[in-house]
Amino acid sequence: MGAMAARSRYPGLRAALRALPPVFGLALAAPPSPAAAQTAVEPFKVGTFEIDGAPTVGVVLRDRWIVDLDEANAVLERDPRYPAIPAPADMIDLISRYEYGMRARLYELVNHVVEQGMLDGARPEYVHELEDVTTLPPILYPGKILNAAVNFYSHVNETGNEEERAEARRQRRENRGVPYLFLKPSRGAVVGNGQPIVLPHGRTMIDWEVELGAVIGRAGKYISADDAEAHVFGYMVTMDISDRGGRPPGGNPLTSDWFVGKGHDTFAPQGPWIVPKEFYGNPMEILRQSLDIGDERMQEASAGDMIHSLWELVEYGSSIITLYPGDVINNGTSGGTGMGTAVRGEQRFLQPGEVISATIEGIGTLTHPVVSEPEPQGLTGAQLTPVCEYRSCD
């Protein structure tokens, strides 16, 4: 019998139901649906990991546990109180949807895993130890990577003497101008934590630069520096590995070649994961970045040494090209690079067998072995030549 028919046939039924004790009425009610989580019980990071042979988006807890997002989401949705929210296809999909439901779902997942004690004792199959998975670059792969050139005062004229450096920095402070951004290749250049940095055959002047990578979360063109932070999803550690060997002489008269300098395979390490901005803070207030080769500290700097703020870099970059979710803007590096003589008194470049580590406090550390590339065979002479063919390598 339908509800409408029951009311017409038994006119006192509604009043009788209203008269039932409150406890009886509660027994008939469905359990309340949880409100969308507004906070996470603890901070988390996100990354991409190889799990069961496939790239998988994971939630990182305590820098030790990796929660398979797809599997964990499927388990959570078995509870009818949680709405179905498709798991992201990849990191760029997660970033694009973060402000449109994905943030709340990640908060729900983290709260569920932590509050149910899934990190203690027996763990579900979708929670992995970091050492049991392979860490991949967080974004496979950024649409574009914009790097700031000479954006720290300590990096200005690193090869000059003390007086020359001081004068160059004084002039730069008085005339900051606009930032200088260059494009770094993505696929091929981007590698994840632990993957080797390959020294190209014959290129003997390979340098290091630690940088903060700001991951764009919201598309925009002509983004004001005052609104730039709202367009950022989060932050990761990056390195701008650089070839200081330059172009061979002859042919095209241009002597500057940024593709040679920045574009080799493995020259854009990124990761080990991304910290959503709400768990990191304002990088222009707290940034501390450093780089070591083995046990030797090569670089160390804070945001106070920056010439242009990260927000100014976003404004400048977006005044040239639209920024999209998953794009990366790197903030530049400080003094202490291998080409500079200001810190160590002489130039020093990467050697095979070394281990390079870059750290940003509050985010994590990238660590990479350095290896040599075998000599290529069968080329016709149009390739980039070894540095020692046109420069002294003594």
Buried (B, 14 or more C-beta within 10 A) or exposed (E): EEEEEEEEEEEEEEEEEEEEEEEEEEEEEEEEEEEBBEEBEEBBBBBBBEBEEEBBBBBBBEEEBBBBBBBBBEBBBEEEEBEEBEBBEBBBBBBBBBBEEBBBBBBBBBBBBBEEEBBEEEBEEBBBEBEEBBBBBBBBBBBBBBBBBBBBBBBBBBEBEEEEBEEBBEEBEEEEEEBBBBBBBBEEBBBBBBBBBBBBBBBBBBBBBBBBBBBBBBBBEEBEBEEBBBBBBBBBBBBBBBBBBBBBEEEEEEEEBEEBBBBBBBBBBBBBBBBBBEBBEEBBEEBBBBBBBEEEEBBBBBBEBBBBBBBBBBBBBBEEEEBBBBBBBBBBBBBBBBBBBBBEEEBBBBEEEBEBBBBBEBBBBBBBBBBBBEEEEEEEEEEBBBBEEEBEEE
